[in-house]
Amino acid sequence: MKVRVQFHGILVDWMGGARTEVSLPDGGTFGELLMEIKKNFSSTMPPQLRNKDQETFNRALWAMRGKDRLSELNTELKDGEEVQFFLSLAGG
């Protein structure tokens, strides 16, 4: 199945574009989507985007499906669905 991914803000620069499509197995989950993003884009992502273990993304990375924030890794995605990613950082 294919999931459309859209990046916003500085993520566009880090990911090399605003949109991509990720292939997942049927019944793929949000966790599998994150693993594919990490695998495909880790060379352009700054280390600050990951937790101290460098294996998982930190809470500053928000994923939205419509109006719902995705946070549970076992959330099942659907073919053709779009997931949007935002970096939730505040400055002063």
Secondary structure, DSSP 8 states (H G I E B T S, - for coil): -EEEEEE-TTHHHHHTSSEEEEE--TT-BHHHHHHHHHHHHTTTS-GGGB-TTSSSB-TTEEEEETTEEE--TT-B--TT-EEEEEE-----
